[in-house]
Amino acid sequence: MLSVQRMTPFFTRKEEFRLRLVFAYQYFSIVKGDELFHFIPTEGKEIVINMKSLQVENLGEVFVFQRGNRFIRLPLYQLLLISDLHTHLKTIMEGSLDVGMEIQVELAEEVLVESRELIESLENENRRRMIDYALETNDLELFNELTEGMQ
């Protein structure tokens, strides 16, 4: 198992609901066994996070780490699986950028509005079905009760 020793973005940029974390030399290092490997930006150098779903979007990006003349090449998805990278990403998103809470509040409000609209739509559909049922069974009392609220 790998562990991330240091993970400090060289540059961060928020684009709508995406957060780009760009890394450079000496800003990202991992420990494998007792050996420290430093990130080198030869292939992949950024992590893109969708702040709506809180998912990493560029899982195929390959990160290269070096120790002397030895290299470790890891796709981002594998780095997420075999290391504690996700805890560092969470810290970056919530702590230093204060983006996590503001996005969560926006999402919570959005979810509430969508939920209310969905519930209202389902209630209206149910009322229509019940009116159809009252008409089919000639239940005048139920029909009047259901149609009173529609006027």
N, C-alpha and C positions, 0 to 999 in steps of 0.2 A: 504494500500500500504506500502510496505517495502522500506527502503532506505539503501543503503550501506554507512556506515560511514567510514570504513577503509578497504582497499583491497590492500595489499602489498604481492606479492608472496615471499615465503620463498626461493624458488628455481625456476629458469627458465632454460629451455633447448630447443634449436632449433634442430629439427631433420628433415632434408630436408625441406619440406614445412609445417611442423607441429611445433607448439609452445606449450610446456607443461609448465603450471603454477602450481606449487605445493605450497599448503598453510599449515601452521602450527598454533599452538595456538597463539592467540594475533595478528595475521597478517590479520585477516579478521573478521569484525564485521558488524552487521546490526541493524537498529533501527526499532522496530515495535511499533507503538504508541509513547509512551514516554520512552519505555524500550530498553536498549541496550543488545543485545545478542552477545556472542562471539563464534566464530567458534571452534569446537572441531573435530579433525580428527579421528572420530570413524568409519565412513563409507567411504565416498568419500573425497578425499583431493586434487584432481587435476582437472584442466580445460585444455582440449586439443583443440587448435584452428588450423584449416586448413588455412594456410596463402594464399593459392591460391584462395579459395572461401570466405575467411574471415568468416567462419562458425564454430560454436562450434561443435565438433564431439561427445563428450561424454555427451549428454543431459540427459541420464538416471542416471548419477552419483548423489548420494544422499548426500547432505551436512547437517550437524547437527550443530545447534547453541544452546548455553546454557546460561541461566541466573539463577543462584542459582540451584534449583532442577527442573526447567522447561526446556524443550527441544523443539526445533522446527526442524522437519525433512523436508527438501525441495529438491525435485529433481532439477537438474540444469535447466531443461527447464522451470519449474515453477518459479524458482528464476529469470530467465531472463524475464519472462512475468510480474511478479508483482513487480519488483524493477528496479532501475536504474543501474543494474549491467553492461549492455552493454556499458554505457559511461565510466565506470571504466576500462573495458577491452580495449576499444579503446585507452584510455590514456596510459595504460600499453604498448600496442603494439606500438604505435607511439612515445610516449614521452621517456620513460626510456630505451627502447630497440632499438629505431630507426630501427625497422624491417619493419614497415608498408611502408615507402617510398621506400626502396630498393626492396621489393617484388612487389610493384605497378609498379616500373620501369621495372622489369623483366617481369611482366605480360603484360605491355603495349607493349614491344618489341615483345613478343611472339604473342600477338594478331595481331600486324601489319604484322608480317611474315605470319601468318595463313590467314589473310584477303587478302593479296596480292596473295597467292597461290590459295585461293578460287575464287577470281575474275578472275585470269588467267584461271583457269579451266572452269569457267562458260562462259567466252568469247570464249574459244576454242570449247566448246559444242555448243554454239550459232552459231559460224561460220560453224561448220559441218552441223547443221540443215539448215542453209541458203544455203549451197552448195547443200544439198539434195533437197531443195525447188527449186533452180535454175535448177537442173537436171530434176525434175518432170515437171516443166513448160516450159522447153526448152529455158530458158533465158540465152543465151550464154554470153551476156554482164555482167550480175550479176555473173555468174559462173567465168568468167575471172577475174573480180574485186576481188572476194573472194579468189581465188586461187593464185593471185599474191603475197599476203602477206605471204603465207605459204612457198614460195621458198627461 
